[in-house]
């Protein structure tokens, strides 16, 4: 009889493990995930919900570490101050070999996005970046593909000197703020992540309607989540499984809807070949170095 009770107890424990969330390991240090407002901005309530969700899935405390720029987040990752980061593809290829791909989001059914060149909605004259000579131009981040690097390709194709073409340029360190700057005519044009613009078109159509998309780039690999050198295999697997599973349960699906994403999947390194090709043009001096770029 006693042996029967033992077996019943084992079965109950097993069933509980199947039915419930992973119990948090209170002794383990938190998983630290670096973010910037370049992608996510003014979403503190969402981050609180996502943190709780991930903690239930990985069984550990999760802490989002917010910084103002990609360079700052990369610095934290390479110094072991964070375990993971959500970055643009450009800083990933700048530091590949030290940062490892963990997962990539799915936007419009693919792990891809495009850069948008935008101008104020009432500007019906501008047809390309060539028409913005002598104007004020907004970039998002010096280590952003869509928010800086791709712009150098457009200027190169136009055959102009990027150092002299615009009257003034500035960085907003947020794609949303690029849209705001153009909508408010603080800038005559700007480069923005198309995913961010399309997401704002859903949540803030009053903002995007005051801008006009002049040009859409070819597709690039979507900004990935990467692992820092110090992240262990168990930590990587736990977070990867939590992200991959978001599309499989009601809570995760609700969070994805707020992000305007459809899920996460394994990231193929080839997704970032287009950004690599642009980076090589920086390396050989055809494009200028990113202003205040981070060098480890």
Secondary structure, DSSP 8 states (H G I E B T S, - for coil): -HHHHHHHHHHHHHHHHHHS-----TTS--EEEEEETTT--S-HHHHHHHHHHHHHHHTS-EEEEEESSHHHHHHHHHTTS-SEEE--HHHHHHTBTTBEEEEEEEBTTBSEE-EEEEEETT--S--SGGGGTTSEEEES-TT-IIIIIHHHHHHHHHT--TTTSSSEEEE-SSHHHHHHHHHTTSSSEEEEEHHHHHHHHHH-HHHHTTEEEEEE---EE--EEEE-TT--HHHHHHHHHHHHGGGGSHHHHHHHHHHT--EEE---GGGGHHHHHHHHHHHTTSS---TT----
